[in-house]
Every structure is written in C-alpha cells, then in structure tokens.
Amino acid sequence: MKLNCDLGESFGVWTMGMDAEVMPLIDLANIACGFHASDPLIMANTVKLACEHQVQIGAHPAYPDLVGFGRRSMACSPDELHALLLYQVGALDGLCRAQGTKVRYMKPHGALYNDMMRDPAILETVLKAGRDYGDLPVMIAANAKRAEHELLAASLGVDLMFEVFADRAYDDSGNLVPRSVADSVLHDAGAIVAQAVSFARDRGVTTHTGRWLDLDADTLCIHGDNASSLAAARSVREALSAL
C-alpha cells in the first residue's frame, strides 16, 4: 500500500509541517496549489523535494479560502468549481514541468474533499476536472459507497485512487468519525501503526463500535506536521515495509 501525505502547506515566511523529514517516507505527495495554502516558491521547492526522493506528485486543490485553510465550505457553481480546479492543477503542473516532471493525480483538500464525499454532484464536477485536465486519477475516501463511486467514475472515464487514514476512527459506514466526537483522532503511535497494518494486510478496519469493516484501498494517508506525527509516520513506514 502506498503512503501519501499533504505537503507544501507553508506560506511565505510561515512554516507548516515537516516536509523535508516526511518526504523520504512516502510514495505520493499531495502538494497544495495556493488556494488554501502555499505560494509559487513553496510549491516549486516542494516539487524539487519530491523529485529528489522520487515521490509522485499530486495536486491538492481547495476552495479559495486562504484565511480558513480551506476548511470552510463555499457555494460554487459547477462551472466555477471546475475552473477553480483546473486553475490550481495547471499552476502546479507548470512548476512540475519546469523541473522535468508532472502532476500524476488530484486529491482535493479539506472542505472540498468532505463536500465531494457527501454530494455526488460535487464529486462529479471534481471528476470531470480530472478528466478534462488530462485524464488525471482522482483520490477519494474509501467507504461503503465504493461501488457507487466506481460507477460514476467509469461513466466519466476517470480512474479513482481509494484512500484510508491511519490516524482517524471510522464509523460503521466507512466514514471518518467527526472530530467533534471523542477519540475520533488516534494519537497513540501503536494504535496508528496497528490500524495502518490492518488496512494494508487485512484490507479493513475495526470501527469505533467494535465492528469489522472490509475497506479496500490503494493508499494510506499519514501526517508529519509535528514531531509526534512524524514519529508515527516513520513507524508506519517500517511496519508496512516489514509485511
């Protein structure tokens, strides 16, 4: 199972995350495109770092919400959202091509990611943007609606990459437990590693109610935005390499 991480989310002199430390641990880098975080120089430097470690690059577009870090939903028409996505992917892809590489896939960020998983119309617009840019695969959350999502993607001629999370609790439908609920985020490194191994080896997860849920995925999202999460990411990498 490939590991992915959201990176390039610093802005100007403000630093977020531990990109240089986490990049050697992952296979896929979801690089912010300037609408929720990042700027042209940060984007270019993150692309360079990914190239140095032979990490595939994905665009990580968002609603135009720099102040809110892309975590607030916005009412965009389908045409507007389609254009916003193409604009962001194109910006990152231009910086990639200047360094001899290109954007390989797209993973929406924050509120847009949550909205597309909730609203099939928004998901359809996102998938169309991936198709129209140049047949980019789109990364979405693995959940109980996988067959429905695959059917929609197939009708549009788009490939999907299904994602799971090592440090988030799951409900019985395969959705992430809201952060407002106690224990929705896993902080113990041992628990994070155990869940990562469960996804990679057993293709499923024990939900927050104690039920087993089959949840097949292509990639596992890890975080490295502080020292403790970086340590957990290293442990996940070691555990998966040992399988």
RABEL-V509836 format. One record per helix or strand of 2 or more residues. SS is the DSSP state (a for helix, b for strand). FROM is the first residue (numbers start at 1). TO is the last residue. Records with the same first field share a line. If there is no record, write none. Layout:
SS = FROM-TO, FROM-TO
This chain:
b = 2-7, 28-32, 56-60, 105-106, 137-141, 160-165, 204-206, 212-214, 219-221
a = 19-23, 40-52, 78-97, 110-118, 120-134, 146-156, 189-202, 227-241
